[in-house]
Amino acid sequence: MKTRNFVFVAIVAAAAWGSSGYAQSYPSPAYPPPPPPSNYQQPPPPDDQGYGDQSPYYDPRPDGNYEDPGAYQDQGYDSGSYDQGPVDESLFYSELSPYGRWIQRGSYGWVWEPTRVEVGWRPYTRGHWVDTDYGWTWLSDEPWGWATYHYGRWLLDRDYGWLWVPGTEWGPAWVSFQQGNGYVGWAPLPPSVGFRAGIGIQIGGLSLSASIDPYAYSFVPERSFLESRLDRVILPPARNVNFVRSTRNITNIRVINNRIVNQSIPEQHIEQVTGQRVQRYQLTPTRDRVRGRVAQVQGNQVSIFRPADTLARPQANRTPPVVIQQRRQQQFRQRGGQPPQIQGQAQGQGRTQPQDQPGQPQPRQRRPQEPQAVQPQPDQQPQPGQPQRQPRQQQPSQAELDRKHQAEQQQLQARQDAERNRLQQLHQREQQNQQAQESAAQHQAEQRALQQQQQREQQLLQARHQREQQAAQARPQRQDQQNRQDQQNQQRQQNQQQREQQKQERRQQQRDKKPQSTPPPPV
């Protein structure tokens, strides 16, 4: 077994370390991501401390087509102007909510779960690599990639699959690279891996290869590294168990001229194995959050939404429920509607949100009642240029939910069968070119990895369906509670009005009964 070396890049300057160094750290992981054994049993999903004011798991696309990048375009917010406020991590809360949901997970605090992806999806697969003035940069086809592939880390959770942990430092791609024997692979850095200028990657004394689940890697032949649709050429993840052993870690992320640069793979090597020149692009950040969701390539320039190179930490009271409700308030004002009240500030109470403590259970946030859109009258037409309110997505019925679950199960089974057949075909070709004993041992290891992978995917899909069923069953109860609360609020308001009216009547009666003063007698 080859020794796996990791390239640590250090700028040895003590003064610079103290003055210009910055760090990106994450809470210690509470849910380690090693692959489960073959007899691993999925535990019941714990209370995720989520809240209802988010997009549901239900995907409105009836065909379940996850291959079309354009299918995401109608899921986001409208293009109307929006004042996000301070540039800190809280901007992720509302920008990512159309494509997933925020939950609290252990010591990580608020994390984001992409709910519009299929089971078996992995980060850094829907897109391609380009060489920019920041080094190797990932250009995602997903509209939330500007955030999740350039800030923060990815956590492989046993109950939910992939979860994104927000971060403050922008980078061209926070990944670990492996290379060797004609293959190159990459995997998202886990939350346990930090970065510090003057030091580089920080892994707490462990090997970077050993700290990442082999399943997290995406390997391709070196000649395919520049493909524009890498998801079509990525090899079956079951092969990673051997790829990680037969390759070496070449991760090289460092700071050059106050920029975080990814120089993991030499350009000359890629040009040699691909037979084509590597084009160098100039990366131009844009503040346009609508057009910059997906990177735009024009000539030798690439523009992508980047709110800031370094984001501030959010205030304790700026949690996902608060930020998303504030954004909806402003959008309703822009459309001329009555904005919903922020939870905790209804009835003029002015309560502040409780401070979130990572890892501590937080009370579930009740979904506020959303005002109905004002429908234009037959003789009234919407004003030109006025933002159109998107119709609210209908909640699925139980029959629709059952059909969706059945379709997802069939899709997963079909994909797993295709992946198993592809792996067998690769094994048959390799048996003719390799020594039989060595080839058989590697193929058996990959077959075991495939079984574990598919078992884990089935368990994740069942857990997702269970959460959807629980949400569907709890939705009428929440609606009843909301209706009762609205009735109580309306009754209190009526009682208050009656009391005010009675007070005014008593004052009027007192004024009527008061004797009028007699004028003084004439002199």
Beta strands, then each sheet from edge to edge (+ up, - down):
strand 1: 23-24
strand 2: 100-104
strand 3: 110-114
strand 4: 127-132
strand 5: 135-140
strand 6: 153-157
strand 7: 161-165
strand 8: 175-180
strand 9: 183-188
strand 10: 194-196
strand 11: 200-202
strand 12: 218-221
strand 13: 248-249
strand 14: 253-256
strand 15: 259-262
strand 16: 280-286
strand 17: 296-298
strand 18: 301-305
sheet 1: 1+ 10- 11+
sheet 2: 2+ 3-
sheet 3: 5+ 4- 16- 18- 17+
sheet 4: 6+ 7-
sheet 5: 12+ 9- 8+ 13-
sheet 6: 14+ 15-
end
